[in-house]
Every structure is written in structure tokens, then in C-alpha cells.
């Protein structure tokens, strides 16, 4: 009986691992195809998964370097990919820090400060977040086009205009962080008040250290969302040097020529900032989830 149970358990583990490997293969296959295209000779989307004649031409061009082919032909980068990546990282970083600061302070106020209309305001934020920003594309374009007549810094083709739009996405994060603050033991507030701490000091020295896990989550979510955003950035940004990588990559695929290889290299390169941010935030997530819980 014991041997039979061990055999059954072995086959269950084998089946579970097999399913996991199959699932990972299905998930990773499109990514491997994109990597394969980035190393193929020419700009072809169709071909073997392992390139017949691997080349670094598309990667040279993605990093802004000239590439010399075997026949002596020098190929110059068609687009400033690294500049687009810098624009994406800049917008994502500023927006993530801004959303994090506003949503954290607001969540603390909704969680710990009692004021008239608090519940109605929270419900209003919940309703507003149900509507995606893409539904307001026309209105956003009209608003910032008019503001551009007053100040070009907040008009069309300005990064600050796009940042203002991204900062408006704080509603969901306020709810998320508020839920985390609600789980903190109220005894900490009373202990801080007994020691003479003000509301701001309680927020800064008690709640902020405890909220590192949820703040890391919010930062990563906002950063990834801004990096991958296409609709809003494509409406508000026009000049080539101001584009983000998500918007600029579309220039590789125009009606006259499809540069699949160059597009694939730029697409793989776009994942580098997200990977770096996730790896940096991961240790805070893990340490916070394991050690940062507050038990009442």
C-alpha cells in the first residue's frame, strides 16, 4: 500500500511538472520567436526558429551604431531607439514616483482621518476608475491642445502633458494602499500619539516603513503601465525625438516597408527597463511580504 501511494504521488508530481513545462513553453514561444527574428538576416518575419545566418545587424542599429555588412555596405540606424527608451524610462519614473506620493498620502488620509464626505468621495473614486483613459482621448487632446496656446510645456508634444495624464490614474492605487493601511493595527496610532507624534510624524515614521511592500507593488505597476502605454502617448506626442519606445517602434512597420528584424530588436530591448525595475523591487516585495506584516 505504501509503495502504491508513493508511485501515485510520483506520477502526480510528474504530471504537474510536465504541465508546468508545457505552460512555460507556450508562454515563452512567442518571445523566442521575436528573439529569433532579431538575429535573422534581413527583415523577414517568416523563417526557422534558429536563424540560418545569425547576424547582429538589427542589434547594432537598435543601439544606435552603424553596421557594416560583408559587401562593405554601411547601414545607419533608422531611428533613435535609445532616445526613445530614455523617454520611456523618464516618463515612467516620474509618473510612478508622482502617483506613489499622491496615492500614499491620500490613502493615509482616507484610512486614518475622519472627515465629512469621506465615504462618498471614496465611492466616487471607485466609479471613476471604472472608465479607462482611452475613452477620454479626444477630450485630452482638445484640452492639451488649448493649454498649449497658453504654455507649450503643457501642450501637445510635451512630456509634462503626458505625465499629468498618467498622474490622474491614482484612483485604483488609493484604494489599494488604503486597504493595506486599514490592516495596520490601530494601536500603533495610539502609541505614536501618546509619544507626542503628530499625524504627519505617524505617517512618516510608522506607516511609510510598514507600507514598503504595497508601495513597491504600486511603483512597479505604474512603471510597467507607462512603459507599455501606446494610446495616450500616440495622441499627445508627435515629434520623433519626443516619442516613447512603444510609440516609436510603430515607425518600423509602415505601409511602405516592414522592418521586422529592427522592430524585433527594439521590442526585446524595451523589456530591459521593466526587468531591471522588477529585480530591484523584488527584494522589497519578498522581505515586506515575509517580515512586514502587522498582527493585531
N, C-alpha and C positions, 0 to 999 in steps of 0.2 A: 504493500500500500504506500509506504514512504517513497519507494523508488518510482512508483507510478505518479505520485504527486510531484516529485522533483522533475520527472520527464514532462509532465503537463506544464509546470512552471517554466521549464526551459523553452518549450515551444511557444508559450505566450510571450516570453521576453524576445525570442527570435522574431516573432510576428510583429511585435511592437517596434523593434529596431528596424526591421525591414520596411514597415510603413513609414517610419520617420525618415529613413534614407530616400525612399521614393518621393515623399513630400518635399524634402530639401532639393532633390534633383529637379522636380517640376518647377520649384521656385527659382532655382539658380540657372536653369537652362536659358531663359531669355537674356540674363546678364552675361552668360558665357558667349552667347551669340553676338551681343554688342561688342564684347572684347575681341572676339574673332574678327568682326568687320573692321575694327580699328587697326588691326595688323595686316589686313589684306592689301594686296597691290591694286591700286586703282580705287574707284569709288563705286563699288558694287555691293548690293545688299544680299545677293544670292551667291552661294558658294559653300564649300565644305567648312565644317566647324573648325578644322585645323587648316590654316592657310597654306596653300601650296608654296608660295614665295613670300614669307613674312617680311614685312617692311616697317620701319619706324617713321615713315614719311608723315603720316597723319598725326603722330605724337609730336614730332618736331614742329609742325605747323600749329598744333594746339598750344605749345609752349612759346609760341612767337618766334621760332627760329627758322631760318632758311634751310631748305633741304635740297641737296644736290643728288640728282638721280645718276644712274650708271652711265647714261649717254652724255652727261655733263650739263643737263638742263637744271637750272636753279629755280626752285619753286618757293615763292614768298608766301607768308601766312595771309590768307584771305581776310581774316577777321581778328580783332584783338581779344582773344579768348581769356587771357589772364586779366585784362582790364575788366571784362565782364564779370569774371569771378570775384575780383576785388569789389566791384559794385554790389554784387550779391551778398558777400560777406559783410560789407559795411552796412548795408540796409538791414540785413538780418540781425546783426549785433546790436545796432542802435535800437531797432524796434523791439527786440527781445528784452533788453535792459529797461526800456521805457514801459513796456507792457508789464514787466515784472514789478517795477517800482509802483506803478499806479494801482495795479490789481492787488498787490500785497497790502498796501496801506488801506485801500478801500475795503478789502476783506476783513482786516482787523477792526475797522470801524463798524462794519455790519455785524461782526461776531461779538464784539465786546462793548460797544457803545449803544446805549438805548436812546433812540430819538424818534420823534413822531414821523410816521410815514415810512418807516424802515421796511416793513413787510411789503407794502405796495411798490416801493422802489425796487426791491429785490425781484418781485414778480415781473415788473416792467423790464428789467434787465434780462430775465429769462425769456420773455416773449420776443424781445428784440433780437436775441441771439439765434432765434429760430430761422431768421431770414438771412440768407447768405449775402455777402457783399456784392456778388456778381449781379444781383437784381438791381443794384444801385449804380451800375457802371455809367449809364447815361447821365444820371444826376451828378455823379462825382466828376465826370468830365466837364459838365457845364459849370459846376461850382468852381473848380480849379482853373478853368479857362477864364472865368470872370475875375478870380483873385489874381491871376497873372497880370491883368491890366493894372492892378494896384502895386503888386510886388512880384517880380519874376521868381523870387525864391520860393514862393508858394503857388506857382502856376504850373502849367503843363510843362513836361520835360524837366521837372525838378525832383531830386531825390527826397527833399524835405516834404514835398506834397505826398509822395508815396508813403513816407514814414508816418505822417499824420493819419493816413487811411489805415495803416497797419495798427496804429495805437488805438484805433476805435474798436479793435477786436478784443477788448478786455472783459467783456461781459461773462463769457464762459469761464475765464480764469478766476474772476472774482468769486464765482460760485464754488469753483474747485478749491481754492485756498481757504475760503470761508468754512467749507466743510472740514478742512483739516484743523483750522483754529477752533472750531466747535468741539473737536475731540480732545483738546488740551484741558487738563484738569483746572477748574476754576480756582482751586486752592493756590495755584501759582500767582494768580492776580491778587488775591488777598494777601499772600505773603509779601509780594512786592510792594503793595500799598502800605502794609504795616511797617516796612522798612523805609517808607518815605518816598517811594518811587512814583513819579508822575505817569500818566497814561503813555506818553511818548517813551519814557525810560523803560516801562514794562514791555512796550512793543520792541524796542531796540535791543534790550539786553536779555529778555526772556523769550519772546515769541520768534524773533528772527533766527536765533541759533537753532531753535526747535523746528523751524519750518524749512530748513535747508533741503530736505528730500523733495517736498512739494514744489519749492522754488526751482529746483533743478529740473523737475519734470516740466514745469511751465516754460522755463527758458528753452529747453530742448524742443518742445512742441512749437513754440513761436518761431524759433530759429529755422526749423525744418519747413514750417509753413511758408515763411517769407522766401526762403531759398527756392522752393518749388513753385512759388506763385507765378502764374502766367497771365490770367485775365486782367487783373488790376495793373500790373506792370506794363503790359502791352498797350493799355489805353493811355496811361499817363506819361510814358517815356517814348521819345521819338528819335533823338539823335543817336547815332551809332555808339559814340563814346559813353553815353549815359545808360545804355541798356544793361540789363542783368543777364546772367548766363542762360537762364531759362528762356528769356525772350530772344536774345541774340542768336541762340542755337537754331532758331527757326529760319534764319537767313541762309543756312546751309541748304535748305530744301525749298527752293523757289521754282517757279514754273519753267525756267529755262534750263536749270541744271540741279541735279540731286547729288550732293557731295556726301554720300553715305559714310565713307571712311572718316572724313574730317568730323562729321556730325557725331559719329560713334566715339571718337577720341574725346571730343568736348563733353559728351554725355557722361562718359566714365569719369572724367576729371571733375565734373560737377559734384560727384559724390564725396570728394575728398574733404571739403569743409564740414559736411554733416558727420562724416566718420570721426573726424578729429574732435568735434564738439561732443559727440556721444561718448567717446572714450574718456574725455576729461570729466564729463558729468557722471559717468557710470560709477566711479568710486564714491561720489557723494550719495548717489541713489542707493547703492548697496549698503554703505555704512549707515545711512539715515534710516533705511527700512529695517535694519537689524538692531540698531542701537538707539534710534531716535524716538522710539515710541514712548508715550507718556501713559502710565497706568494710574487710574484713579483709585 
